[in-house]
Amino acid sequence: MLTSHWVRQREYLLEISRALTAQLDLDAVLEKVLDAATEMLAGQSALIALRQPGGGFAVRAAHGLPLRLMGYFSALLEGIPEQSNHTNFYIPELANKLQQVVLETGLPLRQVVALPMSMGRDLIGVLYVFRAYGGGFTANDRQILGSFADQAAIAVHNAQLYQRLFQEKRRLDAILEYSADGVMILDTGQRITVFNRALAEMTGWPAADASGRHHDEVIVWARLHTEMDLEHALAGGWPLSQEQGAQSPLYVEGDLERRRGGAVSAGITYAPLLDREGRLVNIIASVRDITRFREADRLKSTFVSIVSHELKTPVATILGYAETLARPNAHWKPEMVQEITDTIQGEARRLDRLITDLLDVSRLQAGALPLSMEEEALDAIARRVAQRFQVQTDRHQITVHFPDNFPPVKGDAMRLEQVLDNLVSNAIKYSPRGGRIDIRGHVRRGGVTVSVRDEGIGIPATEQGRIFDAFYRVDDSSSRATGGAGLGLFLARAIVQAHHGSMWVESEPGAGSTFSFSLPYR
């Protein structure tokens, strides 16, 4: 009879152990452990305390006990050894601690047994089983529960590992998905297994469409700026370095074709993932949009080219005329001297304007463009600008139209005049055949708008989005003939924006341009 009872217990223990090892959800594992432990030892309730990452133990799951009373059971967790096994496991005064819990909670608990859930010497947790009747736990009970606790420890350990791995995977998935750079993972057949959001936006390929496709179907180079792409690298023996036999990343840079047309400048770093035998398992690609870096290089090159030209031309003129005046044997008529000195003064003013513009650009980039804000009359500023420029041209008619009682704005008079100077100067410059230049003011709800309209060469629609960029000039023969560093419109818009306004252009090639800016007045 006793043998039959032992057999049934062993079979039950084996069945429960198999069920536990098949389960990877920690909460489900703990629930099964508690249910089985309570049933095997004919107990009324049970709880499990698990080791915490920062040290100590805390109740993680309970069976047959009110959750609102769990705080009272913390006394049972005091004195748990850091390392232990079944032979030397001991919690000091456990029976007395149970009596204190009973007094505080009124629960009908008479007996408690606590056994370690260990992996070797490492204590994962403690399993407590309670009885409401007076019979104590026998050595047989402890032996059965001890064997079960060992199996439960393995199941809990596996479930904890799975939980940590699952959390780590979610963390890595989130990092990949929301990374600012594109991320792509390829299998050994160069098929895409991971394709994140940034790369989808960069290439125009939705992740669902790109997944499973061959790398070369999605990553298509319109222009390559490095010697080798992935296909040629793999054909040449990559990913192993010829010199050291170590993993060697591959960098490829160029203009990447977008799915629906157009291209984006990109740099891709391919890193091989190898197994212990050195066989390729995956290729991890980090894709960066380098359009801004390319643009910065272009701006740097443009800056050097344009500014050196714009500086060299007036300096050469000044030096030439100065050397002419300084010739010891020359006798110049007064009118010739006046013409030469006027030219020198004009070129010097041109240099001064360029240097001032460059300083203003530097201040803008540092966020330190100075403004002296006062109540200013834009109509008066516009008339002053028109009068000054009218005497400089006999091919243009400059008119000013502002409604009566045009409201003043809060602004820096010198900077606002600089804006209008630039717009009127450009209107003259880009109307080589002359014509009307109209400066108009309009009052709108909450703000005013000032526009400068010319009858000049106009601006192609493809160029209008970039004319406010620093050092940018429309690439045609008419524009190249006018000179300039391409800073005027950039500074004008920046000044308007510093006044909490906006600037825009409307233009048609051959039909002139209208530059407008709006400012708040209330």
C-alpha positions in Angstrom: 0.0 0.0 0.0 2.8 2.4 1.0 4.7 1.4 -2.2 1.7 2.2 -4.3 1.4 5.6 -2.6 5.1 6.3 -3.4 4.7 5.2 -7.0 1.7 7.5 -7.4 3.6 10.4 -5.9 6.6 9.8 -8.2 4.4 9.5 -11.2 2.6 12.7 -10.3 6.0 14.4 -9.7 7.3 13.3 -13.1 4.1 14.5 -14.8 4.3 17.9 -13.1 8.0 18.2 -13.9 7.4 17.5 -17.6 4.6 20.1 -17.6 6.8 22.7 -16.0 9.8 22.2 -18.4 7.4 22.6 -21.3 6.2 26.0 -20.1 8.2 29.2 -20.6 5.8 31.8 -19.3 7.0 32.7 -15.8 3.6 33.5 -14.3 2.2 30.2 -15.7 5.2 28.3 -14.3 4.8 29.8 -10.8 1.1 29.1 -10.9 1.7 25.4 -11.8 4.4 25.1 -9.1 2.1 26.5 -6.4 -0.9 24.3 -7.5 1.2 21.2 -7.6 3.1 21.8 -4.3 -0.2 22.5 -2.5 -1.8 19.3 -3.8 1.2 17.1 -3.2 1.5 18.1 0.4 -2.2 18.3 1.1 -1.7 22.0 2.0 -4.2 24.9 2.0 -2.1 27.6 0.5 1.4 28.4 -0.8 3.6 31.2 -2.0 6.9 31.7 -3.8 9.5 34.3 -3.1 12.1 35.0 -5.8 15.5 36.6 -5.6 15.4 40.2 -6.7 18.0 41.7 -9.1 19.2 44.2 -6.5 19.4 41.6 -3.7 16.9 40.2 -1.2 13.7 38.3 -1.9 10.1 39.3 -2.6 6.8 37.4 -2.9 6.3 36.8 -6.6 3.2 34.5 -6.6 0.7 33.1 -4.1 -2.0 30.4 -4.0 -5.0 30.4 -1.6 -3.9 33.6 0.1 -5.5 37.1 -0.2 -3.3 39.4 -2.2 -4.2 42.3 0.0 -2.4 40.5 2.9 0.8 39.8 1.1 2.7 42.5 2.9 2.3 40.7 6.2 4.2 37.7 4.8 7.4 39.7 4.3 8.5 38.6 7.8 8.8 35.0 6.5 11.4 36.3 4.0 13.8 37.6 6.6 17.0 35.6 7.2 16.9 33.7 3.9 20.5 32.6 3.2 22.1 33.9 -0.1 23.3 30.4 -1.0 21.9 27.1 0.1 20.8 23.6 -0.7 18.3 21.2 0.8 20.7 19.8 3.4 21.7 23.1 5.1 18.7 25.4 4.2 17.4 27.1 7.3 15.3 30.2 7.9 15.6 31.3 11.5 12.4 31.2 13.7 10.2 30.4 10.8 7.4 28.9 13.0 7.4 32.0 15.2 7.3 34.3 12.2 4.2 32.4 11.0 2.5 32.9 14.3 3.1 36.6 14.0 1.6 36.6 10.6 -1.5 34.7 11.9 -1.9 37.2 14.7 -1.8 40.2 12.3 -4.0 38.6 9.5 -6.3 36.2 11.3 -5.6 33.6 8.7 -6.1 29.9 9.9 -2.5 28.8 9.3 -0.9 26.2 11.6 2.1 24.8 9.8 4.7 26.0 7.2 7.5 24.3 5.3 10.0 26.3 3.3 12.3 24.7 0.8 14.9 26.2 -1.5 14.6 26.4 -5.3 18.2 26.1 -6.2 20.4 25.7 -9.3 23.5 24.2 -7.7 24.5 26.6 -4.9 22.6 29.5 -6.5 19.3 30.2 -4.7 16.7 31.3 -7.1 13.8 31.4 -4.7 12.0 29.8 -1.8 8.8 27.7 -1.9 6.5 27.9 1.1 3.5 25.6 1.7 1.0 26.2 4.5 -1.4 23.9 6.3 -4.4 24.9 8.3 -4.4 21.8 10.5 -2.0 20.7 13.2 -0.2 17.8 11.6 3.5 18.7 10.9 5.4 18.2 7.7 7.2 14.9 7.7 10.6 14.0 6.3 8.8 12.3 3.5 6.9 15.5 2.8 10.1 17.5 2.7 11.8 14.9 0.4 8.9 15.0 -2.0 8.8 18.8 -2.0 12.6 19.0 -2.2 12.7 16.9 -5.4 9.8 19.0 -6.8 11.5 22.3 -5.8 14.6 21.3 -7.8 12.5 20.7 -10.9 10.6 23.9 -10.2 13.8 25.8 -9.9 14.9 24.7 -13.3 11.5 25.6 -14.8 11.5 29.0 -13.1 15.1 29.6 -14.2 14.3 28.8 -17.8 11.2 31.0 -17.7 13.2 33.9 -16.3 15.8 33.4 -19.0 13.1 33.4 -21.6 11.5 36.4 -20.1 14.8 38.3 -20.1 15.5 37.2 -23.7 12.0 38.3 -24.8 12.4 41.7 -23.1 15.9 42.1 -24.7 14.5 41.2 -28.1 11.7 43.7 -27.7 14.3 46.3 -26.7 16.5 45.5 -29.6 13.5 45.5 -32.0 12.5 49.0 -30.7 16.1 50.2 -31.1 16.2 48.9 -34.7 12.7 50.2 -35.6 13.1 53.7 -34.2 16.8 54.2 -35.0 17.5 57.4 -37.0 19.7 55.4 -39.3 18.5 52.7 -41.6 19.1 49.1 -40.5 18.9 46.0 -42.7 19.8 42.4 -41.9 20.4 39.9 -44.7 20.6 36.1 -44.5 23.2 34.0 -46.2 21.3 34.2 -49.5 21.4 38.0 -49.3 17.6 38.2 -48.7 16.3 40.8 -46.4 15.0 39.7 -43.0 15.0 43.0 -41.2 14.2 46.4 -42.7 13.5 49.2 -40.3 11.3 52.4 -40.6 14.1 54.8 -41.3 15.3 52.7 -44.2 11.7 52.4 -45.5 11.5 56.2 -45.5 14.9 56.6 -47.1 14.3 54.1 -50.0 10.6 54.4 -50.5 10.3 50.6 -49.9 7.7 49.6 -47.2 9.2 47.1 -44.8 6.6 44.5 -45.7 7.4 44.8 -49.4 11.2 44.7 -48.9 11.2 41.8 -46.5 12.2 38.5 -48.2 13.5 40.3 -51.4 17.1 40.0 -52.6 19.3 42.8 -51.5 20.1 43.9 -55.1 16.4 44.3 -55.8 15.9 46.9 -53.1 19.4 48.5 -52.9 20.0 49.9 -56.4 22.8 52.4 -56.9 22.2 55.2 -59.4 25.8 56.3 -58.9 28.5 54.6 -56.9 31.3 56.7 -55.2 33.3 53.8 -53.8 35.3 51.2 -55.7 33.2 48.2 -54.5 29.6 47.3 -53.7 28.3 44.3 -51.8 28.0 42.0 -54.8 31.6 42.6 -55.9 32.9 42.3 -52.3 31.3 38.9 -51.8 32.6 37.7 -55.2 36.1 38.7 -54.1 36.1 36.8 -50.8 34.6 39.2 -48.3 33.9 39.2 -45.3 37.3 37.8 -44.3 40.3 40.2 -44.3 43.1 39.0 -46.4 45.7 40.2 -43.9 44.4 39.1 -40.5 41.5 36.7 -41.2 39.3 38.9 -39.0 35.8 40.3 -39.6 36.1 43.3 -41.8 33.2 45.7 -42.4 32.6 47.0 -45.9 31.6 50.7 -46.6 29.8 51.6 -49.7 28.8 55.1 -50.6 26.8 56.6 -53.5 23.4 57.8 -54.7 20.7 55.3 -53.9 17.7 55.0 -56.2 14.3 55.4 -54.5 11.5 53.0 -55.4 9.2 55.7 -56.9 12.0 57.7 -58.5 14.7 60.1 -57.4 17.8 59.3 -55.4 19.2 59.9 -52.0 22.9 60.1 -51.0 23.7 57.2 -48.7 26.5 55.5 -47.0 26.1 51.8 -46.1 28.3 49.9 -43.7 28.0 46.1 -44.1 29.2 44.0 -41.1 29.4 40.2 -41.3 28.1 38.0 -38.6 30.0 34.7 -38.5 29.5 31.5 -36.5 32.3 29.8 -34.5 33.6 28.0 -37.6 33.9 31.3 -39.4 30.9 30.7 -41.7 28.7 33.7 -42.7 25.4 33.7 -40.8 24.0 37.2 -41.4 25.1 40.5 -42.9 24.0 43.6 -40.8 23.8 46.8 -42.8 23.7 50.3 -41.3 22.4 52.8 -43.8 23.0 56.6 -43.3 21.5 59.4 -45.3 24.5 61.6 -46.0 22.7 64.2 -48.1 23.4 66.9 -45.5 27.1 65.9 -45.5 27.2 66.1 -49.3 25.4 69.4 -49.1 27.9 70.7 -46.6 30.7 69.7 -48.9 29.0 71.4 -51.8 28.4 74.5 -49.7 32.1 74.5 -48.6 33.2 74.2 -52.2 30.8 76.8 -53.4 31.8 79.1 -50.6 35.5 78.9 -51.5 34.7 79.3 -55.2 32.2 82.2 -55.0 33.7 84.1 -52.2 37.3 83.9 -53.6 35.9 85.2 -56.9 33.8 87.9 -55.2 36.8 89.0 -53.1 39.4 88.8 -55.9 37.5 90.9 -58.4 37.1 94.1 -56.4 40.6 93.7 -54.8 42.1 93.3 -58.3 40.2 96.5 -59.5 41.3 98.5 -56.4 44.9 97.4 -56.8 44.9 98.1 -60.5 43.5 101.6 -60.2 45.6 102.4 -57.2 48.8 101.4 -59.1 47.6 103.5 -62.0 47.2 106.6 -59.7 50.6 105.9 -58.1 52.5 105.9 -61.4 55.1 108.7 -60.9 55.3 109.9 -64.5 51.6 110.0 -65.1 49.6 113.3 -65.3 45.9 112.7 -64.8 43.1 115.1 -65.5 40.9 115.9 -62.5 37.9 114.2 -64.1 39.9 111.0 -64.7 41.1 111.0 -61.1 37.6 111.4 -59.9 36.4 108.5 -62.1 39.2 106.3 -60.7 38.6 107.2 -57.1 34.8 106.6 -57.6 35.6 103.2 -58.9 37.9 102.4 -56.0 35.2 103.6 -53.6 32.6 101.5 -55.3 34.7 98.4 -55.2 35.6 99.0 -51.6 31.9 99.3 -50.7 31.3 96.0 -52.5 34.0 94.4 -50.4 32.5 95.9 -47.3 29.1 94.5 -48.1 30.5 91.1 -48.7 32.4 91.0 -45.5 29.4 92.3 -43.6 27.2 89.6 -45.2 29.7 86.9 -44.2 29.8 88.3 -40.6 26.0 88.2 -40.5 26.0 84.6 -41.7 28.4 83.7 -39.0 26.2 85.5 -36.4 23.1 83.7 -37.7 24.8 80.3 -37.4 25.8 81.1 -33.9 22.2 82.3 -33.1 23.5 85.8 -32.2 22.1 88.1 -34.9 21.7 91.4 -33.0 18.3 93.2 -33.3 17.2 96.5 -31.9 13.4 96.3 -31.8 11.4 99.5 -32.0 8.1 100.7 -33.6 9.0 101.2 -37.3 7.1 102.4 -40.3 7.7 100.0 -43.2 6.2 102.5 -45.7 8.8 105.1 -44.8 11.6 102.6 -45.1 10.3 101.4 -48.5 10.3 105.0 -49.8 13.8 105.7 -48.6 15.1 102.5 -50.3 13.3 103.3 -53.5 14.7 106.9 -53.6 18.2 105.6 -53.0 18.1 103.0 -55.8 16.2 105.2 -58.3 19.2 107.5 -58.6 21.4 104.5 -59.4 19.4 103.3 -62.5 17.9 105.1 -65.5 16.4 101.9 -67.0 14.0 101.1 -64.1 11.1 102.9 -62.7 10.7 102.2 -59.0 7.3 102.8 -57.5 6.0 102.6 -53.9 2.3 101.8 -53.0 1.2 101.6 -49.4 -2.3 102.2 -48.1 -2.9 105.2 -45.9 -2.4 104.6 -42.1 -0.2 101.6 -42.8 0.4 100.1 -39.3 3.9 100.2 -37.8 5.6 97.0 -36.9 8.0 96.0 -34.1 11.4 95.6 -35.7 15.0 96.6 -36.3 14.9 99.5 -38.8 18.4 98.8 -40.1 17.8 95.1 -40.6 14.4 95.7 -42.3 16.0 98.2 -44.6 18.6 95.6 -45.4 15.8 93.2 -46.4 14.3 95.7 -48.8 17.7 96.8 -50.1 18.4 93.2 -51.1 15.0 92.7 -52.7 15.2 95.9 -54.8 18.9 95.4 -55.6 18.0 91.9 -56.9 15.0 93.3 -58.9 17.4 95.7 -60.7 20.1 93.1 -61.1 17.8 90.5 -62.6 15.9 93.0 -64.9 18.8 93.8 -67.2 16.4 95.3 -69.8 14.8 97.6 -67.2 11.1 97.9 -66.5 8.9 98.6 -63.5 9.8 97.6 -59.9 6.8 97.9 -57.6 7.1 97.9 -53.8 3.7 97.3 -52.3 2.3 97.0 -48.8 -0.8 95.2 -47.8 -2.6 95.0 -44.4 -3.9 91.6 -43.4 -5.5 90.3 -40.2 -2.8 90.3 -37.6 0.0 91.3 -39.9 1.3 93.2 -42.9 2.8 92.0 -46.2 5.4 93.8 -48.3 6.2 92.7 -51.8 8.7 93.7 -54.4 7.8 92.9 -58.0 10.0 93.1 -61.1 9.7 92.4 -64.8 12.9 90.6 -65.1 14.1 87.1 -66.2 12.2 85.2 -63.6 13.2 82.0 -61.7 12.5 78.4 -62.9 10.1 76.5 -60.7 12.8 73.8 -60.0 15.0 76.5 -58.5 12.5 78.4 -56.4 12.8 76.1 -53.4 16.5 76.7 -53.0 17.1 80.3 -53.7 16.9 81.2 -50.0 19.8 78.8 -49.3 23.2 80.2 -48.4 25.6 80.5 -51.3 23.0 79.2 -53.8 22.6 80.9 -57.1 20.4 80.0 -60.0 22.5 78.1 -62.6 21.9 80.0 -65.8 23.9 82.4 -67.9 21.9 85.5 -66.8 22.5 84.7 -63.2 26.2 84.0 -63.7 26.6 87.3 -65.4 25.3 89.3 -62.5 27.9 88.1 -59.9 27.2 87.9 -56.2 27.9 85.4 -53.4 24.4 84.1 -53.0 24.0 85.4 -49.5 21.5 88.2 -49.9 18.2 86.2 -50.0 19.5 83.9 -47.3 20.2 86.8 -45.0 16.9 88.6 -45.9 14.8 85.6 -45.0 16.7 85.0 -41.8 16.1 88.6 -40.7 12.4 88.3 -41.5 12.2 85.0 -39.5 14.0 86.7 -36.6 11.1 89.1 -36.6 8.7 86.2 -36.4 7.7 86.6 -40.1 8.0 84.6 -43.3 9.3 85.2 -46.8 8.4 83.6 -50.2 8.6 84.0 -53.9 6.3 83.8 -56.9 7.9 83.7 -60.3 7.7 82.6 -63.9 10.6 82.5 -66.3 10.5 85.5 -68.6 7.7 87.2 -66.7 9.4 88.5 -63.6 9.4 87.7 -59.9 7.6 88.9 -56.8 9.3 88.5 -53.5 7.1 89.0 -50.4 7.5 88.9 -46.7 5.0 89.2 -43.9 5.4 90.5 -40.4 3.1 90.6 -37.4 2.0 94.0 -36.1 -0.1 93.0 -33.1 
